[in-house]
Amino acid sequence: MLRQFLPESEFILDSALDGVAGLQAVGANRPDIILLDLIMPRLDGFGVIEKLRDDPQTRDLPRYCHQRQRLDSSRITRLRSRRLSHE
């Protein structure tokens, strides 16, 4: 979906099918920003954020979280608590 809005002539885009593959891609080639879906197989976006924050090399990497469905209150609380606990 994002490829429709971000033309590759202006941006270099890379994608991963799940959170584990996404973390591997970040380790292989550090991006300028991560566009992250919160609901993914194998490792969800919350887990990806946690692992990025635990690593000094990726702690400050900008992230934009996207979710197609409305988040329930427990997931909103989980996202906020992880954001606040590492700032």
N, C-alpha and C positions, 0 to 999 in steps of 0.2 A: 504494500500500500504506500509506503513512504517513498518508494522509487518513483511513483507518479508525481510527487510533489518536489522531490529533490533531484533535478536532472544530473545525470552522471557527468555531463560536460562541465558542471560547476563544482561537483563534490565527488569524492571517491567513496563509494558505499560498499560495505561488506555486511554480510548477514550470517546468522547462525540459526539452526533449527530449534535449539533449546539452550538452557542456561549453561550447561556443562560445555557445549561447543562454543558458546559465546565467551566464556572465561578463557578457553584455550585460544580463541582468536585474539582476545585482548592481550594475552601473554605473548603471542607471536608478533603482533603488530599493534602497538599502543595507538588507539584512536584519539581524536581531539574531543569527541563526545560520544556517549553511548545513548542510543535511543532504545529503550527497554520496555518490553511488554511484561507486565507483572505476572500473568498467567502463562506459564510455559511448562512443557514436559521435563522430566528428569530433575531439573533444579529450577524452581520458580524465580521470578524477579526479585522477591524478597531475599532469597538465598544468595542470588547474584550480588545484590547490593551489600549484603553482610560480608561476603567474601572480598569484594572490592574494598570495602572500608577497613577490613582487617589487614590488608596488604599495604605497607607504606608506599609502594610504587604506584598503586592505583587509588589510594584513599581520596585524593583530591580530584580525581577524574570526573568531569561534569557528566551528569546523567539526567535524561529526560524520561520520565516514566509515562507510559501510555497504557490505557486499559479500555477495551471496547465495551465491557460490561460495567455496570455500576458496582463499586466496591461496597461490601457490607461493612458494618461498623467495626467488626473485629479486625478486618484487614486494614481499614483506615487507621485504627489504633496501632496495629503492628507496624505499619509504614511510618507513622509519626514517631513511635517510640524508638525505632532504629535510627531515624534521622536525628532525633534530639540526643540520643545517647552517645553519638559519635561526633557531635559538634563542639 
